[in-house]
Amino acid sequence: MASNAAGDEVQAWVAKGSDDLLAANLIARGHGPSTVGCYLCQQAMEKLLKAMLVHLGRAVPRTHDLVDLHRRLGADAGPFGLSAEELRGWTVYATAGRYPGFPDPQADADLQRMVACATDLLAAVRVAVGM
């Protein structure tokens, strides 16, 4: 179990991830820019995976790589139902998706799935950390 300081840090990571997901949902429902919605989903998942690392007492790397974060959770990532293939494809939204030249049709295709996965991840992390 996390110490009070670690518990506060976990809650802070979850709160920031939840905010990103809320904004992504607003974009998805309001037909806003898909690349921005996907970026926010990537950020939400990144922060939620980092919350789990803190909860488990593990180091939190300075990375946007969802596959790496998921891998660092090891067996503790099992309940999240995330595939390395999807995470690999979604990591690109942390950087490339924010700049010209990224294929918007790809973001249009990814947004709903990313919102659903980030929503499921948020729920699973909340259960795992006792929130």
Secondary structure, DSSP 4 states (H G I P E B T S, - for coil): ---HHHHHHHHHHHHHHHHHHHHHHHHHHHT--HHHHHHHHHHHHHHHHHHHHHHTT----S---HHHHHHHHGGGGGGG---HHHHHHHHGGGTGGGSTTS-HHHHHHHHHHHHHHHHHHHHHHHHHHT-
